[in-house]
Structure formats: C-alpha cells, structure tokens
Amino acid sequence: MKNIDPDPVRARAVTQLYRKRGAQIHGLVYLFANVIQIVVWWAYTPEQFFWPLWSILGWGIGLFFHVWAVYSGTGLDEARIAREIGRPRGDG
C-alpha cells in the first residue's frame, strides 16, 4: 500500500520524480533494445534493408510523447482539476 503524504506539494513532487524516472528507464530500454536489433541486423543481414528502422521510428514516436508528457510541464495542475470538477457531467 502506498504511503499517503499529508503535504500535497511534496506528494506532487514525488509523483513527478517517479514519472521522470519512468521516462528515463523507457529511454534506456529503447536504446538497449534498438542497439541489439542493429547488431543483429549487422551480423546477419547487413546487405538487406535496414529493418530496425521500423522499431526505431515507431517506438521513438512513443518515447517522444512519453518524454514530452513528463518534461513539458503541461501535466495536471489545480486550475485544470478545478475546471474539470466544475464541468457538467453528461452521464444521464
């Protein structure tokens, strides 16, 4: 069970640090996996099409948006939360 921090500023900071750590791990896994694919391509089929390109581009797009979401500073803030709470619900 998670510890509930009574200080909301500290809790947000801890959450953001976890998000940053997640993005860093995502980047390292991306790098490691794509290097392995490039080595396999180079060792077995260097004369053929550079097939790791599809993984590099596809996964790279996902990584870009992950890093952007974490580091852009456009996450949830109190003003957005208050607007969403005040929005009328259309659930019937």
N, C-alpha and C positions, 0 to 999 in steps of 0.2 A: 504494500500500500504506500502511496506517495505521502510524503510529509506535507502538511498544509502550512504554508508560510503565512503568518499574520500580516506581514508587510507586503502590500501589493506591488510596490515598486521593485523590491528585491525579487519577488516571485516572477515578475515580467523579465527582469534581467537574467534570472536563472533559465527561464524558458528560452530566451533569445540565445543564450550561450549554448544550450542544447541544440537549438536549430542550427547555429553556426557550426557546431561540432559535426552534426549530421551532414551538412553540405561539404565540409572538409573530407569526411570519410567517403562520401559519394564521389568526390573528385579523385581521391586516391584509388578507389576501386575502379573508376573509369580509366584512369591512367594505366594501372596494373593490367586490367583485362585487355585493353587495346594494345598494349605493348606485347602481351602474349600472342594476340592474334596476328600482329605484324610479324613477329618472329616465326610463327607457324607458316604464314604466307611466304615469307622469305625463304624458309628452309625447304618447303615442299612445292610451291607453285610460283616462283618469282617471275616466270615468263608469262603467266596468265594475268588476267585482270586483277587489280588491287582490291579484292573483295572486302578487306577490313574497313574500307571506306564507308560502307553502309552502316556498320556498327558505330564508327567514329562520328559520322554525321547524325544518325538517328539518336543515339544515346547522348551525343553532345548537345543536341537541342534540348533534351530533357534536363541535362545537367545545367545548361544555361539558365533555364527557367527556375530551377531549384535554387541556384545561387542568387539569381535576381530577386526571388521572393524573400530570401533570407537577408540579403545585404542592401536591398533598395530602400528599406525604411518605410515601406508602404504597408506595413502589417496592420493589425488591429490596434486601434487606439480608442481612447474613451469617447471621443466625439463620434466615431463610426459606430461604436457599440450603442451609444445613446440614440443615434438616428435609427438604428435597426430596431431597438426596443420600441421606439415611438411609431414605427411604421405599422399601418393597419394590416391585420392578418386576413388573408383571403382563403381561409380553410373551411368556409361553410357558414 
